[in-house]
Amino acid sequence: MKVPFDKGLIRFYARAGAAFLSLWLFGDLVSETETFLPRAINNIWRCLYVILANFILLEYTLPFIRFTWKRILAGIFLIWMHLMFYSFGLYAWRLIGIGLHIYTPLTTFSDVSEGVQDQMSFSIASILFFGITRHMYNYTKLKQAAQQLRIEKQAAELNYLKSQTNPHFLFNTLNNIYSLARIKSDLAPESILRLSQLLRFMLYETSGAYIAIEQELKIISDYIALEKLRYDESLHINFSYNIEDMKQAIPPLLLIPLVENAFKHGVSETRDRPFVDIHLSVNKRQLAFTVKNSTDTFPDKRPVKENIGLSNLRRQLELLYTNYSLTVQQGDSIFTATLQINLASHV
């Protein structure tokens, strides 16, 4: 049997013992004012004994008892032993205190049984008090463990989603460079250079939980510049922003999926007057990000089917924030994605 013996448990019994003693001292202060000081010393002496007795009962004896014949018989014997501890043992502890001139005998007993009965009220009260507080302690520890497990699970899922997003982003960007290489475009080397800069930034700057919003803007700007190399002057791109504080923190690569989606599933499939319109505003911790792009897909009654980038983004938002909204809308030759986040609602 593994004995639950740790520093946290020792602190618990020390605090529980202090609380139990305080309650008993308060009762003596109210009812026995004249003899309060010797009674307080007596109760401190007795409390040392019952703390140890309750520790052995709750941490050793009760966990030892199991529903097997050997354990049940042993448990009955141990319970009987504890009854002796809480009665005759506490009375003997009183006599030891008297012998050491620590305990002041304020009451005279005619025989041992009367003295034992007098000590039992203190013992029974301690069992009830320590039993209830130990149960509350267990409940709190279990709740904290469940909370920690939930946090670790969410962190693992968030890391998994990020690990999906980065290769997905890289794969799409390599496809762009491949299309330039196929036509032997002179822009292919520049595309590779810009991609290497993006990857270097993503590798060394986005590994933490947060980055400054100005860094996220740089990623978006670099990605737009990389995409521009694929298209001629017919593509119109508008990227504007209104940000109160450029140093505000947001999770890295949170906005790029919407920009990437506009090019991969919008502009690349548009034949007539392609465009991408991006606007970001962050004021008073309220983020609003809107991405509009041209599309040749016309609206119908079916809901918009989300790709892996949008699905991952939606799940990341669920794990990161409690107050947000992400909507996508297919209009007449226009696809609109709108993201709103209360940055103060971070989990």
N, C-alpha and C positions, 0 to 999 in steps of 0.2 A: 504493500500500500504506500502510495506516495503521500508524504505528509505536507500539507500546504503551509509551509513555514517560510515566510518572507518578511522583508522590512515593512511592506505595506500593511501586512496583517498585524505585525507588532504595533505599528502606529495606530491601527484601528482599535486594538484592545486597550492601548494606553488612553486614547481619547474617550472610548466608551466607558472605561473605568473612571476617568475624571468626570464625565457627565453623570454617571450613576452616583458617585460620591457627592457631587454638587447638589443633586436632588435630595439625597439623604441629609446633607448638612442644612439645606434650606428648611426641611421639616423640623430638624432639631432647633434651628434658630427661631422658628415660629412657636414651637411648643415647649422647648426646654431652654429658655433664655439664660437662666441662672447657671446652669451646668454646661453651657454650650461648648466652652473651650475643651474640657476633658472629653466630652462626647465626640467632638470633632477629631481629636487625636485617636480615640478609640475606633471611630469609623474609618479613619485612614488605615489603621492597622488591620481591621477586618477586611477592608476593600482590597488590600494587597493579596490576601488569601483567596477571595472569591474571584478576582481577575484570573489567577492561575487556575483555579478549579473550573471556571467556565471555559477557559482556553482549552484545557484537557478534554472537557466534555464535548465541546462543539467541534474541535479540530481533530480529535483522535478517536474518542469513544463512539459518537454517533456515526461518523463516516465508516467506522470499522464494522458496524452491524449490517449484515446482509440477510436475505431471505434463504438461508441454508441452515440446517439443523445445528451444525457446529457453531456458526456465527450467531445464531439466535441464543443458544445456551450461553455462549461466551458473552453476548451482549447483555443478557439478564444478570449475569454475575457482575459485569462492569457497571451496570446501572445501580445495582445494590451497593457496590463499592463507592459510587458517587454519592449515594444517599448518606453513607457513612462520612464521606468527606464533608458534605454540606451540613451535617449535624454534629456528630462527635468530633470530626476533624476541626470544625470551626470553633467548637468549645475548647478543644485542646489548644488551638491557636490563641484563644483568649488567655488561657492559663500561661502560655509561653510569654505573651505580652506582659502579663502581670509580673511574672518572674523577672523579666528584663526591665521592669519599672517603666514600661511604655504605656501599658493599658491600665486605666484607672477603674477598679471595680465599683461601679455606682449602684449595683444591685447585688443583694445577697440571696443565694439560692439554697433551698433546704437540701436538695440532692442533685446529682448529676443530670438526671432526666429533666428536671425543671430548667436547668441551665441550657441543656441541649435544645429544648423546645423554644426557649427565648432566642437562641441564635438562628433558629429555622426561618423566622420571618425575614431576616436579612438575606438568608440564602435563597429562599423562594423568590423574593423580589429581584435578586440579582439574576437568577435563571431566566425569569420573564424578560427583564430588561436586555440582557445580553443576547438572548435568543431572537428577540424582535429586531434589535439593531444589527445583528449578524445577518439576518434575512434581508434587511434593507441594504446592507453592504453588498451582499451577493447580487441582489437585483441591480444595483448601480453598476457593479463591475461587469455584469452580463450585458447591460445596456451600452456601456462604454465599449466593450469588445465588439458588439454588433455594429455600433456606429463606426468604429475603426475599420471593421471588415468591409462595411459599405463604402467607406472612403477609399480604401485600397482597391476595391473592385471597380469603382468608378474611375480611379486614376489609371488602372490597367486598361480599361475599355477606352479611355480617352487617348492613351498612348497608342493603342491599337488603331484607332481611327486616324490619328496623325500619321502613323506608319503606312496607312493605306493612301492617305491624301498625297503625301510627298512623292511616292513612286507614280501615282496617277498623274500628278502634275508633270513629272519628269517624262513620262511616256508620251504625253500629249505634245510637250515641247520638242522632243526628239522627232516626233512625226512631222512637225513643222519644218525642222531642219532637213529631214529626209526629202520632203517635197521640194525644197530649194536645191538639194544636191542632185536630184533626178534631172532637173532642167539645167544643171551645171551653172547655177546662178552665182554671180560674183559676191552675192550677199551671204552665201553659206558660211564662209570663214568668220564674218562679223557675227552671224547668228550663234556660232559655236562659242565665240568669245563672250557674248552677252549671257549665254547659258552658263558658262563656267563661272561668271561673276555672280549670277543668281544662286548657283549651287553652293559657292563658297559662302555667300551670305546666309543661306538656309542652314548650312552645316554648322557654322560657328556662331551665328547670332540668334537663331530661333530655337535653340535647344532648351531654353528655360521656359518657365510657365508664362512669362509676360515679355513683351517688348514695347518700346515707346511707339506711339501711333505714327510718328514721323518715319520710323523704320518700316512699318507696314505700308505707308505711302510710297516709299522708295521701291519696295518689292513690286507694288502694283505698277508704278511708272516704268520700271525696268522690263516688266512682263509686257506692257503695252508696246514699248519700244521694240521688243523682240518680235511681237506679232506684226507690227507695222512693216517689217522687212518682207513679209510674205505677200503683201497687197500693194496695189498701185495707188495712185492718187484718188481713185474713185471711193476708197474707204474713208469715211469721215469719223473721227474719234474726238470726243469731248470729255475731258476729265477735269472736274472742278471739285473744290472742297472748301469748307468753312469750319475751321477747327479752333476752338477756344484755347486749348493747351496742347501743344505738340508733344509734350512729355507724358501725357496720360498713357496709362498701361492698358494693353489689351492682349489677349492670347495671340501668339504668332500665327500667321497664315490663316487668320479667321475669315478675311474678306476675299482672298484671292480665288476661292472656288466660284464665286459669282461672276468675277471678271473672266475667268477661264471658260466658264460655261457660255458666256456671251459670244466669245470667239469660236469655240469649238462647235457649238450646237446652234449658232445663230448666223454670224457673219460668213462662216465658211460655206453655209448652205443658201446664202442669199445671192441672187443673180442681179437684182436691180437696186442700185443706190444703197449699198450696205452702210450701216452706221453702228456705232456703239456710243452710248451716252451714260457717263458715270458721274455720280455726285455723292460726296460724303460730307456729312456735317456732324460735329460733336460739340454740343453745348450743354453745360450744366449736367454732365455725366449722361446725357441722352444721345445715343449714336443713331444716326439715320443714314442708311446706305442704299442707294437706288441705282440699279443697272438696267438700262434699256438697250435692246439691240434689235436690228432688223431680222426678219425671218420670212421664209417662203411658206411656212406652215400656217394654215388658216384655222381659226378656232372652230371647235365642234363641241358636242355635248359631253364628250369624255373628259375626265380630269387630266391635267398635265402630268405626264409620266416623268418622274424625277430620276436623273442619272445618279451614279455613285457619288459624284462630288456634292450634289445637293443633299442627298440622303445622309452622307457623313456629316455635312455641315449642320443639318437639322439635329442629328443626334449629339454632336458636340455642344450645341447650344443648350440642349436639355441638361447636359451634365455640368455646364459652366454657369448658367444663369437661371434665375427664377422668373425674371420679367423680360420677355423678349417676344418678337413675332417675326416670322419669315413667311412671306407670301410670294407666290409666282403666278403670273397671269398671262395667258396667251390672247393677244388682241388681233386686230386686222393687220397682219404683217409686222407686228411688234410684240416682242416678248419682254415682260417687265418682272424683275425680281426686286423685292423691297425687304430690307432687313432693318429692324428697329430693336435696340437693346438699351436697357437701363443698366449702365456699367456698374452702378452701385449695388446691383442685385446679384453680384458674383457669389457663387456658392462657397 
